[in-house]
């Protein structure tokens, strides 16, 4: 199975200033075809999964713990390779790319974790800049990129502060800025509101919606039934490693 590689997408700066193109719903940025993931102990974490995510989509991955949500995320960043089937990210078949190409593919994906994973001895600005420094980005490009994403997430004033000086919501905004700074095609958010109170959680979801409106595809794993039901986005429900429901405009059903 092959997917044609996309043309060069507009940068985040272009999208912020209105110079980028509209997302192309006919262009898949994620394809899982007949994917099974079996671990050495015999456990099947995924079974015959088919999933296509078009550019610009906003998808909730829901289901009980152990349903397979985290395994899908590991496959997409090539932390794991599927036992069977095809996993394609933005035109790259992850089983066929060489090891040297893995960092390039991973730069297409920004990851936001439940526990933030910020570096405590670096400031907000330095935490975000570090994501570019490790990829060898020239310093002349780092400062404007960091300043832009901090403005987008509303943390310009907090740039010189350290994580311990921030609220939980501000720490998660810093993590989102770090995920965005290398101009990803896709944001994977793994329970990003799990450690936050309902008001702050909702503010964070509004930020993710704004990022999605700029053309970034969002895959968000969550147990927050209230958010899923309120937003009526696409919902992919997993159970025992299988996709049991894939609906647009759906809520979080009890069986999820």
N, C-alpha and C positions, 0 to 999 in steps of 0.2 A: 504493500500500500504506500503510495507516495502522495505528498502534498506539495504543490509548487511553492517555492520560497517567495515571501512577500517582497514588494518593492520597499525601499528604504522609508521607514515611517517618519513622520514629523517628530521633532524633539518635544520634550515636555515644555520647553520655553515657547516653541511655536504654538503648542496647544493652549498655553496660558494666555498668549497674546492673540489668539484667534486665527493664526496663520496655518494651522494644521488641517488635515482633511477630516471629514466625519468618519467614525468607525464603519468598517465594511462588514455587515452582518453575514455576508456570504463567504467571508474569509475566516476559516477556523484557526485559532491560535493554540488550541489544545485538542488533540484527538487521542482517545484511548479506544483501541479496536480489539475486542476479544481478549482482554487482558486478564490473566490469572497470575497471582503472586503466591507462591508456595515457599515457606521458609524451610530450612534444613530439618527442623523438628517435625515436619509434616503438616503444620498448620497452614491452611489456605486463608490468607488475609483478604484476597480478592478472587472472585470467581466469574469469569466470562463477562467482564465489565466493558460496556460500550458507552462512550461519552464524547460528545463533540461540543466544544465551547467556541462560539463565534467571537470575533474581535468586538470589543466593547460590551460584552455581556456582563451581567452581575449575577453570580450563582452562589446560592447557599448550599453547602454540603451539610446535611443533617443526618442524625442517626445516633444510636447509643454508642457508648465507649466500646471500642473493639469492632466497630462495624466496617472499618476500612478507610475512613476519611484520612487519617494520618498516612496510611500506606500510599494513597493516591498522591499526596503531597510529596512524599519521599521519591516516588517515581518521577514526578515532574521536574524535580531538581537533580535527578539522577544520583540520589543517595543510594537507591536500589535499582536493579534492573528486573523487569518483569520476567517471570518464569516462561510465560507464553503470551503472545500477542504483540501489538504495536503501540508504542507511546510516542507521539509527535508533539513537539513544542515549536510553534512558529515556523513550521516547515522542516524542522530537524527531527529525523528518526533517532531517538536517543540510544537505541541499541546499535546503531550503525556509525555513530560519530566516534572519532578517536579521542583518547584521553585528553589531548591538548585542546580539543574543541569544547570540553565540558565547561571551563570558566566562561567562555563566550556565550554559551547557551544560558548559563546561570545568571549572567548579567541581564538577560531578558526578563528575569523574574525577581520581584522584590518580595521579601518575606517579613511578615509581622507576627510576632509570637505573643502568647498570653502573658508571659513573664518579662517582656520588654527586651531583656538581654543587652542592656546598655553597659558600657564600660565605666565603672564608677569613678575612675581617676581622670576621666576626660570630660570636658564641658559639653553642653548640648551641641555647640558648633563643631567641636572636635569629634564627637561621636558620629555626626553626620558626615563630616569630611573624611573620616577614617575609611568609610565605604569606598571612596574614590581613591584614596591614597594607596590602598592595598592592590588596586588594579593598575597602578602606574600612571594615573591621570596627571597631566601637567598642572603644577600649582596655579598657573594663570587661569585655568578652567575651573579649579576647585572652588575658589571663593565665590564667583558669581552663581555657580550651581547651588552651593549650600545656602547662600543668602536667599535665592529664589524659593527653594523648597521650605525653608523656615518661615518665610512670609506666607506661603501657601497654607501651612498648618497652624499659623498664628503664634509662632514662637520667636519672633525677631527679638523681642525684649528679653527673652530667657536664654539667648545664645551664650552668654558668658557663665551661666549657672551650671552646677554639677547635678547629676541625677538625684542625689539625696536631698537637694533643695527643691525638687519639683513635686507636684502632686502626681497621683497615679495617672490621671488623664494627660498631664503634660509629658510624663515619661512615655506614654503610648504614642502621643503625637510626635515625640522625638524619634521613636522607632519607625513611625510611618514616614517621616522625613528621610530617615536613613534608607528605607526601602525604596523611596522614590528618586533619590538623588542620582542614581545611575541610569535614569530614564528607561525603566522597565516597560515591557509590553503588558505584563501581567503582575498583579499583586495577589499573593497567597496570604491570607490572614487566618491564623490558627487560633480560634477562640480569643480574638483580640479584646473582647469586652469582659472576659471571664473574671478578671480581678477588679472590676470597676463597678461603682454604684449605678443605678438605673439612669440618672440624669446625665452623668458623664458618659455612660455607654451610648446614650442617644446622640450626644454631641459628636462622639467619635464616628458613629454610623453616618451622620450627616456629612462629615469630612470624607469618608470613603465614597459616599454618593457623589460628592463634588469631584473627586478624583476620577471616578467612573465616567462622569459627564465630560471629562477632558479626553476620553478615549482609552483610558487604561482599563483592561479587563480585570474583574475582581472575582476571585474564588475565596469564599469565606466559610470556614468550618465553624459551626456554632451549635450550642444547646439552647440558645436564647429564643424560645418559642414566641415571645411577645414581639421581638424585633422582626423575626421572619414573617410572622402573620401580618404585622403592620405594613411592611414594605411591599408585599405582594410581588416579589421578584421571582426569578426562576429558582426552583427548589429541587435538588437532587438528593433523594433519601436513600441511604444505604442500610443494609441489615445483613449480618453474617457474610460480609464481603460481596454482596450482590446489590445492584441498583434495583430497588423495589418501586421507585416512583421518580419521575422526571417531568415536572410541570412548570409552566410559566404562569405567574400571577397566583401562586399557591400559598397556602399557609403551612404551619407546622402541625401535622396531624398527630394524634395521640400515639398511633402505632409507630411513629418515627422514634 
